[in-house]
């Protein structure tokens, strides 16, 4: 028997229905409770919409990538690997928004395999999608200084912004820099020839204070200081 939410979230339900139900830690086991809160339901409707915008071939390939993570739960970061996989879909949608077609997930052959390949006009494109998640310090802070309210949202205690900035910014820059180096190696793989554009797309899940201020977000990205590599385009997408 299908859960009540299946009709409103068909692709998320398809992912759930094909996942391992016996293993335990299945993310969707309590999904009806998660979406009972209006804010959460709205968030997952956006995710469902993103999944429905990729074509069937891309969807079938994506499921193979995401299914193993439906039941992988980390003590601190919970189902982060599943949501990192969801972020790869944002790469598909970015390419689609630029007029690209034949957007395909590249089967995982090794750690150096990029995520996506597409065609835009006469150009062949490779894309690597990287997720930058909340820092360990932010996770610890949230756990120690917040509580879930009756509205389903996490309510934070006030904190001094200047100290947070000093503690978080430099580690975040280093994280982006090191992640970029990995992406650059993946995009430079010799396994693909006749590639005209190589794109590293970063989906940024910034720490709470930074994520609430678009000016801080833009100023931070402008000063990350990534190496100049004319063969690699860098795109930053702010997670909602």
C-alpha positions, 0 to 999 in steps of 0.5 A: 500500500502506497503512503499518502505522500506518494501521489504528491511526490512521485519521484521521491516515492519511486526512489523510496519504493526501490530502496532497501526497506529491510536494512533500517535507517531508510530516510523515507520511513518517517517522511510522512512526519517530515512533510507534515510541517508546511516549511518542510513540505514546501522544501520537498516540493521544490526537490520533487520539482527538480527531480521531475525536470530531468528526462527519464534516461537521466532519472534512471541513471540518477536513481542508481547513484542515489539508491545506496544512500537512502539507507546510509545514515551518519551519526553527525551528518545524518543522510548527507550523502543522499542530499549530496546526490540530490545536489547533482540534479542541480547541475543538470538543471543548470546545464538545461537552463543554458540551452544544453541537451543530451544531459547525462550522468556519467557512470561511476568508473573511478574516483576521477570520473566527473558527474555529467556530460552534455552538449550545448550547440556544437560544444561537448561539456563536462561538469563536476558537481561539488557540495559544500556542506555546513562545517563541523563547528556549525553542526556542533553549535546547532546541536548544543544551542538549538531546539526543534519547535512545534513548527518543525523548524530548528530555532537557534540561540542568538550568537555573536556574529563577529566571533562566528565570522572569525571561526568559520570563514577561513576554514570554509575557504580552505574547504572550497579550495581543496574541493576545487582541486579535486574537481579540477583533477576530475575534469582534467581526466584523460578518459574524455576527448573532444571536450570544449568546456569543463565546469565545476559547479559548487552547491553551497550550504553555508553556515546559518549566518552567512546563508541568511545574508545574500550580500555576505554570500556574494562578498565571501565568494568574491574573495575565495581566491580560487586559482586561475585556470582558464580551462575550468569554469566555476559556478556557485549555486546557493542552496535554498 
